[in-house]
């Protein structure tokens, strides 16, 4: 027993020394802060990636439900417009009536995507280059005399229909009043927006439908035709001859401001990430544009 005890003691001491040697090598190689039982790098990377994918999927499902919430209101507006047209034309409209989806049952589209670098951004098409990329939609309301920006919003919507009412509310908040007339780009105009309560005291007008190259916009003297929808009435206001001058003026108000910002001052892209930070950056750029306009006009602060 004594001999066996000495032998086992020697074996234990050898094992402890070997363990100490392995620990020292591991500490030197991996660092003392690691225990040694962590997941291998490849496993850890895949595990974290799977977690991010699940988080992204949950976010896309939440976005789909949120995007479906206004649908019932839009469908109701289309139904009312259809009833109005049936009454004006004296006949039933063909096709099935629109159905309002259940927002809680909404699911993301099979091709829906999400950007891991900036999840708030959306895939949009550049109108100038016709290329697709991660982007935000910057909107501005400009006064027609000094080309000063009186309101600006940055949204995640690829089209312009949604930002129209927020833009109008921003104009009222910044100036304390509503404009008497609002010539808007074609993308802003729709039946639902034309009948919104925010436009009851505003002359909202939009450009006529685009014509093929070489063809002029048809002349439309007099009031809009009987039975014309709200969107058609809005576009009729800018048809020549009566609305031709207003439409030309509309093109020369907002677009130069974006041109001055992008080409003249080099603001081709946002530098921040996240909707809130991008919105703050957008407003800062608009403020510097207005200061630049004031400087060019000879304005200076009065010293006390």
N, C-alpha and C positions, 0 to 999 in steps of 0.2 A: 504494500500500500504506500509506503514511504517513497519507493522508487517510482510508482505510478503517479503520486502527487507531484513529485519534482518534474516528471515528464510533462504532465498536463499544465503545470505552471509555466514551463518553458514554452509550450505551444501557445498558451494564452498571451504571454509576453511577446512572442513573435507576431501573433495576430494583431495585437495592439500597436506594435511598432509599424507593421505593414499598413494598418488603417491610418496611423498618423502620417506616414509617408504619402499615402494616396490623398488624404485631406490637404496636405501641404501643396501637392502638385495641382489639385483641383482649385485651391484658393489662388495659386499663382496664375493658373490658366483662365479661370472663370470669374474670380473675384470672391472675397469673403462674404458678400451680401447674398450670394446664391446658395441655396440648400443642396442642390445637386439632383433634386427629383423633379425639376421643372420640365415642361413639355419641350421636346426638340423644336428647333426654330421652324422647321417646315410645318410641324403640326400646329404650333402656336399661330403661325401666319394663316393657315387655313381655318383654324377655329375663329380667329378674330374676323376674318373675311366673311365667314358664314354668319357671324353675329351682325356685321354691317349689312349684309344682304337681307337678313330678316328684318332689321330695323328699317331699311329702305322700302321693303315690301309693305310693312305696316304703315309707313308714311304715305305711300302711294294709294293705299286703300282709304286712308283718312282723307286724302286730297280728292279722291273720286267721289266720296260721300259729300264733301263740302261743295264741290263743283256742281253736284246734282241738285243742291238745295234751291237755286233760283229757277230750275227747269219748270216746276209747276206754275210759277207766276208767268213765265214766258209763254207756256202753252195756253194759259188762260187768256193772255193778251191776243194770241193768234186766233183763238176761238172767237173772241169778241170781234176781231177785225174781219174774220170770215162771215160772221153773222151780219156785220154791217154791209159787206159787199153783196151778200145774198139779197139783203133788203133793197140795196140800191139797184141791183141788176134784175131783180124780180125772178131769180131762178136759183136752184140749188147748185152749190159747187161740187165738182166731182172729187173722187178720192176719199180715202179714210181720214177722219178727223185726227188731229195729233193727240197722242197719249202722253200723259205726264208720268215720268218714271218715279219710282220710290227711292228717295235719296238714301235710305238706310240699306237698301239692297244693291246700291251702285257698286260696281267693281272696276278697277283700272282696265284700260284697254290692253289687249295682248301685247301691243308694241310700245306700251308706255315705258318711258325711261326716266332715270334719276341720276343726277350728277353727284359723285361723291365729293368732289372738290368744293362745289358751291351748290348744295341741294336746292336753294331758293331760285336759282336761275332756270330758264326753260330753253328748249331747242326752238330757235326762230330762224326765219329766212331773211337774209340781208337783201333789201330791195334793190340796192345798187349792184352788188356782186352776184346776186342770186345764189349765194352759198348759205349752207346751214351751219349753225353754231350755237353754243350756249350764250344766252343773252338776256337782257331785260328790255322792256319797252318804255322809252322815255317820251313823255308828252309835255307840251308847253302851250300856254295861252299867252299871246303877244298882243300888245296894243298896236293899233294900226298907224300911229303917228311917229313914235320915237323908237319902235321896235324893242321896247322894254318888256321883259318877261314879268307878267303879273301873277302867274301861277304855274306850277310845274309838279308833275307826279311821275313816279317811276313804278311800273307795274310788272307783273309776271305774265300778263295776257299778251299773246302773240298778235291778236287783232285789236282794233281801236274802239269797239263798241262799248266795252265795259268801262273804260276810263272817262267817258264823256261826263256822266253825272258827278263823279268825284272831282273832275276838273272844274266844273261849274261851281261846286261848293267851295273849292279852293279859291277860285276867283273872288267869290263873295266874301270869304274869310279874310283875304288879303287886302281887298279894296273897300270893303264895307258896302258894296252895291253890286247889282247884277248888270251885265251889259245889255244895252237895248237890242243889239243885233249880234249874232254869233255865226259868222260864216265858218263852217267846219269842213274838214276833209271828208271824203266819201266814206271812209271806213267808220266814221262816227255815227252815221245816220242809219236809223232803223225804225220800224213801226213802234216798238216798245219805248225807245228813247224819245221819239217825237210826241208821244202822248204822256210822258212823265210829267208829274206836277211841277218839277223844277223848271219847266220850259213854258209855263203858262203865260209868263210876262216877257218872254224873250222871243225875238224873231230868229228862230233857228233855220238856217238854210245850208244846203250842201250842194256840191257840184253835180252836174248831170252825169249819167253813165258814160264811161269812156267810149270813145269812138275809135274806129280803126284808123291807122296812119293815113293821112291825106284827106280824111273826111271831117267836115266841120260839125259842130254840135247843132242839131236841128233848131231852127227858130221856133219859138213858142209864144206868140203874142197872146195877150189876154190871160185870164185865170186858168188854173188847171182844169182838165176835162172832168165832167161829172163822173162820180164813182172812183176817182183817183184815191189811192191809199195815202196814208200819212207820209210815208217815205217818198212817194212820188210828188206829193205837194211840197215837201222840203226841197227836193231837187229842182222842181219847176221854178222856184224863186230865182235861181241863178242861170236859167236859160236865157239866151239873147232873144230880143234886144234889151228887155228891161233889166235883166240880171247880169248882162255881160260885163259891165263895168265893175260890179261888185265881185264877180268871180275872178277877174283879172287882178283886182286889188288883193283878194284873198291869197292868191299864189305868191304875191310879192311881200307878204307880211311875215309868215312863220318860217318858210323854207330858208330865207337868207340868214335867219338867226341860227339855225342848225348848221348852215354852211360856215358861218363865221366861227362857231364853236369848234367844229370838227376840222375844217381845213385851215382856217386862219390861226387858231390857237392850239391845234394839235390834240384835241380831246376826242380820240378815236375809240376809246374803250374805258370802262370803269376799272379803277385800281383796287377797290375794296371787294369783299365777299360778303354775301348775306344781304337780304332785301333791305333791312333797316339801315345798314351802313351804306349801301348803294344809293338809297333815297337821300341820305344826308349828303353824300358826295354830289349827287345831282343838284340839290338845292344850293350847295356851295358854289358850284360852277355857274348856276344861274345868277347868283348874287354877284359874282365877279364879272359876269357879262354886263349886268346893269351898271356896275361901277365903271366899267370900261366905256359904256355909252355915255354916262354922265361926264367922264373925263374928256371924251371927244367933243362933247357939246360945249366945253368951256366952263362947266359947273365946278365950283369949289366950295368947301365948307367955310362958313363965316367965323372968324375968330372973335371971341368975346372981348 
